[in-house]
Amino acid sequence: MPGFQYRRHPALPRKIAEINPESDIRVRLLGKIMDKKNDSFIIEDESGKAEIIAEDMEISFNKEDLVRVFARVLPLEDSFELRAELIQDMNKLDMDLYKKFHGS
């Protein structure tokens, strides 16, 4: 008898303005940190800004650092909340090459 297999939804690449809380469960965002607090930070990409909740995570990044965030999208009444699952340092990313490959 096969055992239970748990499968997570993939973190889909999104621009901040493209996030749809009705259909997106997990997203992958690339942006610069614009501000940070104890348990959250603001990232910005070319489409907008978003607050990322990072409870129980050490935010070891600084303003203007380029990061990739894997986050869970939690729908609210008239908006959504983003909960960080993973934060990656992307400061060494060649943005010209990235944009050429991803077409943005």
DRENTORZA-526823 format. One line per 8 residues: number of its first residue (from 1); their letters; for each residue x negated, z, y negated of N, C-alpha, C. Coordinates in steps of 0.001 Angstrom, whole numbers. Layout:
! DRENTORZA-526823
NUM> A> X Z Y X Z Y X Z Y | ...
! end
This chain:
! DRENTORZA-526823
1> MPGFQYRR> -843 0 1175 0 0 0 -893 0 -1245 | -720 -984 -2136 -1571 -1025 -3338 -1257 148 -4262 | -2309 660 -4892 -2158 1769 -5830 -1642 1284 -7174 | -1245 2215 -7975 -747 1917 -9323 -1888 1348 -10154 | -1618 262 -10829 -2621 -330 -11711 -2128 -251 -13143 | -2882 441 -13962 -2541 585 -15373 -3265 -510 -16143 | -2521 -1241 -16937 -3136 -2299 -17737 -2770 -2110 -19197 | -3772 -2046 -20041 -3553 -1906 -21480 -3252 -3267 -22080
9> HPALPRKI> -2473 -3257 -23133 -2239 -4489 -23870 -3532 -4872 -24582 | -3829 -6153 -24668 -5053 -6557 -25365 -4947 -6280 -26862 | -6085 -6019 -27477 -6142 -5848 -28932 -6312 -7242 -29525 | -5237 -7765 -30080 -5242 -9124 -30607 -5931 -9184 -31969 | -6745 -10216 -32200 -7393 -10339 -33511 -6341 -10634 -34577 | -6366 -9881 -35652 -5401 -10054 -36735 -6084 -9837 -38077 | -5553 -10505 -39077 -5845 -10152 -40469 -4822 -9071 -40819 | -5121 -8244 -41780 -4230 -7133 -42120 -2830 -7635 -42468
17> AEINPESD> -2745 -8700 -43248 -1436 -9226 -43668 -643 -9820 -42511 | -1291 -10118 -41388 -619 -10727 -40245 -23 -9713 -39273 | -299 -8431 -39451 172 -7424 -38500 1694 -7376 -38516 | 2276 -7487 -37318 3723 -7424 -37160 4046 -6218 -36276 | 4567 -5136 -36866 4818 -3924 -36073 5891 -4096 -35002 | 6670 -5162 -35085 7703 -5397 -34071 7141 -6035 -32804 | 6027 -6754 -32935 5477 -7430 -31755 4041 -7017 -31424 | 3279 -6533 -32389 1890 -6130 -32131 1847 -4695 -31613
25> IRVRLLGK> 1139 -4507 -30508 959 -3173 -29940 -438 -2660 -30244 | -1434 -3520 -30023 -2824 -3194 -30340 -3404 -4377 -31105 | -4216 -4071 -32129 -4831 -5120 -32927 -6325 -4857 -33077 | -7028 -5924 -33441 -8468 -5862 -33701 -8678 -6399 -35110 | -9171 -5546 -36006 -9346 -5904 -37413 -10821 -5899 -37778 | -11202 -6794 -38675 -12560 -6845 -39195 -12466 -6708 -40704 | -13142 -5706 -41257 -13086 -5520 -42703 -14111 -4517 -43191 | -14158 -4381 -44507 -15073 -3430 -45137 -14357 -2127 -45424
33> IMDKKNDS> -15073 -1039 -45241 -14520 273 -45575 -14531 410 -47092 | -13357 672 -47659 -13236 805 -49111 -13170 2270 -49545 | -12690 3141 -48667 -12578 4565 -48975 -12462 5307 -47652 | -12877 6562 -47631 -12706 7343 -46414 -12414 8788 -46753 | -11613 9408 -45885 -11237 10807 -46015 -11651 11501 -44722 | -11169 12720 -44520 -11543 13466 -43316 -11108 12778 -42030 | -9864 12338 -41972 -9359 11777 -40721 -8745 10389 -40890 | -9120 9690 -41945 -8639 8326 -42145 -9595 7567 -43062
41> FIIEDESG> -9423 6255 -43075 -10208 5417 -43980 -9399 4173 -44304 | -9784 3514 -45392 -9140 2278 -45833 -10105 1136 -45566 | -9598 93 -44890 -10412 -1113 -44752 -9716 -2250 -45486 | -10536 -3216 -45866 -10015 -4376 -46588 -10603 -5636 -45975 | -9732 -6621 -45777 -10194 -7959 -45413 -9682 -8901 -46500 | -9856 -10211 -46310 -9453 -11146 -47364 -7942 -11215 -47560 | -7171 -10615 -46644 -5710 -10685 -46760 -5068 -9410 -47299 | -5791 -8301 -47328 -5203 -7060 -47822 -5974 -5828 -47400
49> KAEIIAED> -5331 -4671 -47610 -5920 -3369 -47278 -5003 -2642 -46309 | -5609 -1749 -45508 -4822 -949 -44576 -5506 398 -44373 | -4680 1431 -44227 -5208 2748 -43894 -5250 2869 -42378 | -6376 3368 -41884 -6560 3583 -40455 -6657 5089 -40220 | -5803 5619 -39370 -5851 7034 -39008 -6857 7178 -37881 | -7801 8080 -38035 -8860 8270 -37038 -8987 9747 -36690 | -7882 10356 -36271 -7910 11772 -35899 -8832 11985 -34712 | -9535 13096 -34723 -10434 13475 -33634 -11563 12477 -33417
57> MEISFNKE> -11872 11687 -34438 -12994 10749 -34363 -13930 11037 -35521 | -15206 10939 -35264 -16172 11083 -36346 -16317 9731 -37035 | -16066 9713 -38333 -16198 8473 -39100 -17596 8484 -39712 | -18533 7857 -39026 -19932 7904 -39454 -20316 6701 -40305 | -19320 6018 -40830 -19571 4844 -41654 -19415 5191 -43120 | -19952 4343 -43976 -19913 4562 -45425 -19111 3464 -46105 | -18811 3681 -47375 -18137 2644 -48155 -18952 1362 -48100 | -18234 252 -48059 -18806 -1105 -48010 -19384 -1479 -46651
65> DLVRVFAR> -19366 -589 -45671 -19802 -963 -44327 -18776 -1912 -43718 | -19268 -2908 -42995 -18409 -3843 -42286 -18158 -3283 -40889 | -16888 -3154 -40519 -16531 -2584 -39221 -15471 -3441 -38538 | -15449 -3335 -37215 -14343 -3885 -36437 -13610 -2678 -35875 | -12291 -2679 -36050 -11469 -1554 -35619 -10461 -2035 -34582 | -10454 -1380 -33445 -9417 -1580 -32451 -8398 -480 -32709 | -7159 -864 -32980 -6162 124 -33391 -4825 -113 -32715 | -4109 965 -32543 -2750 930 -32020 -1802 839 -33202
73> VLPLEDSF> -809 -41 -33112 172 -236 -34180 1404 604 -33842 | 1722 1544 -34717 2890 2400 -34524 3921 2064 -35592 | 5061 1482 -35199 6088 1121 -36177 6706 2351 -36833 | 6953 2256 -38126 7675 3271 -38888 8958 2621 -39401 | 9790 3369 -40097 11067 2816 -40564 10910 1532 -41363 | 10036 1535 -42349 9895 358 -43202 8446 -127 -43293 | 7617 277 -42354 6214 -96 -42389 5599 177 -41014 | 4318 488 -40970 3652 810 -39707 2446 1683 -39990
81> ELRAELIQ> 1933 2292 -38935 744 3128 -39019 -265 2567 -38027 | -1533 2606 -38391 -2601 2137 -37511 -3435 3329 -37068 | -3568 3508 -35757 -4340 4596 -35164 -5577 4013 -34491 | -6748 4412 -34971 -8005 3879 -34435 -8225 4325 -33000 | -8653 3389 -32173 -9081 3692 -30813 -10597 3543 -30696 | -11159 2599 -31472 -12585 2318 -31432 -12995 1721 -32777 | -14147 2145 -33270 -14689 1607 -34527 -16102 1122 -34228 | -16365 -154 -34525 -17679 -738 -34259 -18385 -1115 -35551
89> DMNKLDMD> -19671 -864 -35596 -20515 -1265 -36714 -20731 -2770 -36633 | -20363 -3487 -37694 -20539 -4935 -37727 -21415 -5370 -38909 | -22207 -4449 -39460 -23026 -4752 -40630 -24017 -5892 -40396 | -24454 -6089 -39178 -25429 -7149 -38890 -24776 -8473 -38520 | -23456 -8539 -38588 -22734 -9762 -38256 -23034 -10861 -39282 | -23342 -12036 -38803 -23537 -13200 -39674 -22141 -13729 -40023 | -21633 -13373 -41205 -20259 -13722 -41585 -20048 -15227 -41683 | -21050 -15976 -42127 -20903 -17436 -42202 -20693 -18031 -40813
97> LYKKFHGS> -21485 -17575 -39850 -21336 -18044 -38477 -19998 -17585 -37893 | -19610 -16348 -38172 -18336 -15817 -37688 -17173 -16657 -38219 | -17181 -16943 -39515 -16104 -17731 -40111 -16097 -19162 -39575 | -17282 -19717 -39340 -17363 -21065 -38782 -16756 -21102 -37373 | -17058 -20089 -36565 -16561 -20042 -35200 -15065 -19734 -35143 | -14600 -18804 -35984 -13204 -18381 -35955 -12325 -19170 -36912 | -12887 -20042 -37694 -12093 -20905 -38568 -11393 -20180 -39706 | -11969 -19100 -40182 -11332 -18406 -41309 -12293 -18210 -42449
! end
